[in-house]
Amino acid sequence: MAAAGTSPALNLREKLAELAGLKQRVSPDLVRCDFTNLVTNGGFDTDTTGWTSASGSQSVVSGRFRLTDPAAMSHQAAKTPVGRYYTVSADKWTTVDTPGSAAIYLDNDGIYGSSFASVTGTNGLDETITLPFISRSSDTFIQLRQNTGTAGYVEFDNVSVYEADPSDDAPWLRLPYGYKVGQRGMIVRDGVVLHPSDYTEITDSGQTFIKPIVAPGVSTEFSIWAGA
């Protein structure tokens, strides 16, 4: 009975010590910056919230976003300041019942404007398709398409947009100008404090970027405490 009674107390003391350690690391002069996927509901866990159908029909089937009928397409706008480099990616599926091909188009003028970049998946192949781009507008429209005039459907999942390193297209997180993590700051990924070996801190002309060793997923959340 004594052992059973002390175990929760020990766990509580360990948790309080951990929280106290985190609090001690966060100095009053540090600024918190939060980062996440620029696409809303890119995981399609329950519904199509955040996506607007332009043609055809859209639905969620077994956790995947399905576009049905000839030339079906759906879109949403991601906040992307002009001139910055990004990568959009998505998992896509085609089946025997899918004569159409899956594609991602980018548009800075709205769904019926002129697309400035696109990538089309390989017909009949389940794959991840990616498209690096330089933003031309504060709102970049991310379009998912069933890109043929033939009746059928395509499916997407895990759609994400992150700012990226132009040298290798890997996602990175831009800190406010003049701020850095250094020795005083802290990076928390999905509630877990990262060790310096889990990321690279890159500074160029006063602008600092945090580049995670493991790329963020569709629902990854970062909180970064940085100081000037």
C-alpha positions as CSV (number, residue, x, y, z in Angstrom):
1,M,0.0,0.0,0.0
2,A,2.8,2.4,0.8
3,A,4.4,1.9,-2.6
4,A,1.1,2.4,-4.4
5,G,0.6,5.7,-2.5
6,T,4.0,7.2,-3.2
7,S,4.2,6.4,-6.9
8,P,1.6,9.1,-8.0
9,A,3.4,11.6,-5.8
10,L,6.8,10.8,-7.4
11,N,5.3,11.2,-10.8
12,L,3.7,14.6,-9.8
13,R,7.0,15.8,-8.4
14,E,8.8,14.8,-11.6
15,K,6.2,16.7,-13.7
16,L,6.4,19.8,-11.6
17,A,10.2,19.8,-11.8
18,E,9.9,19.5,-15.6
19,L,7.5,22.4,-15.8
20,A,9.6,24.5,-13.5
21,G,12.6,23.8,-15.7
22,L,10.8,24.9,-18.8
23,K,9.5,28.1,-17.1
24,Q,13.1,28.9,-15.9
25,R,14.3,28.6,-19.5
26,V,11.8,31.1,-20.9
27,S,13.2,34.5,-20.1
28,P,10.8,37.5,-20.0
29,D,12.6,39.1,-23.0
30,L,12.0,36.1,-25.3
31,V,9.3,36.2,-28.0
32,R,7.1,33.3,-28.7
33,C,6.5,32.4,-32.4
34,D,4.0,29.7,-33.4
35,F,4.2,27.8,-36.7
36,T,1.9,25.3,-38.4
37,N,0.8,24.1,-41.8
38,L,-0.5,27.0,-43.9
39,V,-3.2,24.7,-45.3
40,T,-6.4,24.4,-43.2
41,N,-7.7,20.9,-42.8
42,G,-5.0,19.3,-45.0
43,G,-5.5,16.0,-43.2
44,F,-9.3,15.6,-44.0
45,D,-9.9,13.7,-40.8
46,T,-13.6,14.2,-40.7
47,D,-14.9,16.6,-43.4
48,T,-14.0,19.1,-46.2
49,T,-13.9,22.2,-44.0
50,G,-11.7,24.9,-45.5
51,W,-12.0,23.7,-49.1
52,T,-14.3,25.3,-51.7
53,S,-15.5,23.3,-54.6
54,A,-15.2,25.0,-58.0
55,S,-16.6,22.1,-60.1
56,G,-17.6,18.5,-59.6
57,S,-18.2,17.2,-56.1
58,Q,-16.0,16.8,-53.1
59,S,-16.2,14.5,-50.1
60,V,-14.2,12.7,-47.5
61,V,-14.0,8.9,-47.9
62,S,-12.0,6.9,-45.3
63,G,-10.0,10.0,-44.3
64,R,-9.1,10.9,-47.9
65,F,-10.4,13.9,-49.9
66,R,-12.2,12.7,-53.0
67,L,-12.9,14.8,-56.1
68,T,-15.5,13.3,-58.4
69,D,-16.7,14.0,-62.0
70,P,-14.9,15.5,-65.0
71,A,-12.4,18.2,-64.3
72,A,-13.5,18.4,-60.6
73,M,-11.5,20.9,-58.6
74,S,-11.4,22.4,-55.1
75,H,-9.3,25.2,-53.6
76,Q,-8.3,27.3,-50.6
77,A,-6.1,30.3,-50.1
78,A,-2.8,30.1,-48.1
79,K,-1.2,33.2,-46.6
80,T,2.1,33.5,-48.5
81,P,3.9,36.9,-48.5
82,V,5.2,37.9,-52.0
83,G,8.6,36.7,-53.0
84,R,9.1,33.9,-50.4
85,Y,9.9,30.3,-51.4
86,Y,7.5,27.6,-50.4
87,T,6.8,23.9,-51.1
88,V,3.3,22.4,-51.4
89,S,2.9,18.7,-51.1
90,A,0.1,16.1,-51.1
91,D,-0.4,12.3,-51.1
92,K,-2.5,11.2,-53.9
93,W,-4.2,7.9,-55.0
94,T,-5.4,6.6,-58.3
95,T,-7.2,3.3,-58.7
96,V,-8.8,1.1,-61.5
97,D,-11.9,3.2,-61.0
98,T,-9.9,6.4,-61.5
99,P,-9.3,7.3,-65.2
100,G,-8.5,10.9,-64.3
101,S,-5.1,12.2,-63.1
102,A,-4.5,14.1,-59.9
103,A,-2.9,17.5,-60.0
104,I,-2.0,20.6,-57.9
105,Y,-2.3,24.0,-59.4
106,L,-1.3,27.4,-57.9
107,D,-3.1,30.6,-58.6
108,N,-2.6,34.1,-57.2
109,D,-5.7,35.6,-58.8
110,G,-8.5,33.2,-57.6
111,I,-9.8,29.9,-58.8
112,Y,-10.7,31.2,-62.2
113,G,-7.5,33.2,-62.7
114,S,-4.3,32.3,-64.5
115,S,-2.4,29.5,-62.8
116,F,1.4,30.2,-62.5
117,A,2.6,26.7,-61.5
118,S,1.3,23.1,-61.4
119,V,2.3,19.5,-61.0
120,T,0.5,16.4,-62.2
121,G,0.8,13.0,-60.6
122,T,1.5,9.8,-62.5
123,N,-1.6,8.0,-63.7
124,G,-2.2,4.8,-61.8
125,L,0.5,5.4,-59.2
126,D,0.0,6.1,-55.5
127,E,2.6,8.7,-54.6
128,T,3.4,12.0,-52.9
129,I,3.6,14.9,-55.3
130,T,5.4,18.2,-54.4
131,L,5.7,21.6,-56.0
132,P,8.2,24.3,-55.0
133,F,7.2,27.9,-55.8
134,I,7.9,31.5,-55.2
135,S,4.8,33.3,-54.0
136,R,3.4,36.0,-56.2
137,S,0.6,37.2,-53.9
138,S,-0.2,37.4,-50.2
139,D,-2.9,34.8,-50.9
140,T,-1.8,31.8,-53.0
141,F,-4.7,29.6,-54.0
142,I,-4.0,25.9,-53.6
143,Q,-6.0,24.0,-56.2
144,L,-6.6,20.2,-56.1
145,R,-7.8,18.8,-59.4
146,Q,-9.2,15.7,-61.1
147,N,-7.5,16.9,-64.2
148,T,-9.2,15.3,-67.1
149,G,-12.5,15.5,-68.9
150,T,-13.3,11.9,-68.1
151,A,-15.8,10.9,-65.4
152,G,-14.1,9.4,-62.3
153,Y,-12.4,10.5,-59.1
154,V,-9.0,11.1,-57.5
155,E,-8.1,11.2,-53.8
156,F,-5.8,13.4,-51.8
157,D,-4.5,13.5,-48.3
158,N,-1.9,15.2,-46.1
159,V,-1.9,18.5,-48.1
160,S,0.7,21.0,-46.6
161,V,2.4,24.3,-47.5
162,Y,5.5,25.4,-45.6
163,E,8.1,28.0,-46.4
164,A,11.2,26.2,-47.6
165,D,15.0,26.4,-48.0
166,P,15.6,27.3,-51.7
167,S,18.7,25.2,-51.7
168,D,17.0,21.8,-51.1
169,D,13.2,22.5,-50.8
170,A,13.2,21.4,-47.1
171,P,10.7,23.2,-44.8
172,W,12.1,25.8,-42.4
173,L,10.6,28.3,-40.0
174,R,11.3,32.0,-40.3
175,L,11.9,33.9,-37.1
176,P,11.3,37.7,-36.7
177,Y,14.2,39.7,-38.1
178,G,17.0,40.0,-35.6
179,Y,15.8,37.1,-33.3
180,K,17.3,33.7,-32.8
181,V,17.0,30.7,-30.5
182,G,20.6,30.4,-29.5
183,Q,21.4,29.2,-26.0
184,R,18.6,31.1,-24.3
185,G,15.6,30.1,-26.5
186,M,13.6,26.9,-26.9
187,I,11.8,25.0,-29.6
188,V,8.7,22.9,-28.8
189,R,7.3,20.5,-31.4
190,D,3.9,19.0,-30.6
191,G,4.5,19.5,-26.9
192,V,8.0,18.1,-26.9
193,V,11.1,20.3,-26.3
194,L,13.6,19.7,-29.1
195,H,17.3,19.1,-28.5
196,P,19.7,21.2,-30.6
197,S,20.6,18.1,-32.5
198,D,16.9,17.9,-33.7
199,Y,17.2,21.1,-35.8
200,T,19.6,23.5,-37.6
201,E,19.6,27.2,-36.9
202,I,20.6,29.2,-40.0
203,T,21.2,33.0,-39.8
204,D,21.8,35.1,-42.9
205,S,22.1,38.9,-42.8
206,G,20.2,39.0,-39.5
207,Q,17.4,36.7,-40.6
208,T,17.2,33.4,-38.7
209,F,15.5,30.2,-39.9
210,I,14.9,27.0,-37.9
211,K,15.2,23.9,-40.1
212,P,13.9,20.7,-38.4
213,I,15.8,17.5,-39.0
214,V,12.5,15.7,-39.3
215,A,10.2,17.5,-41.7
216,P,6.9,18.7,-40.2
217,G,3.7,16.8,-41.0
218,V,0.2,18.0,-42.0
219,S,-0.7,18.8,-38.3
220,T,2.6,19.5,-36.7
221,E,2.7,22.5,-34.4
222,F,5.8,24.5,-33.4
223,S,6.2,27.0,-30.6
224,I,9.6,28.8,-30.6
225,W,10.9,31.2,-28.0
226,A,13.6,33.4,-29.5
227,G,15.5,36.5,-28.3
228,A,17.1,39.5,-30.0
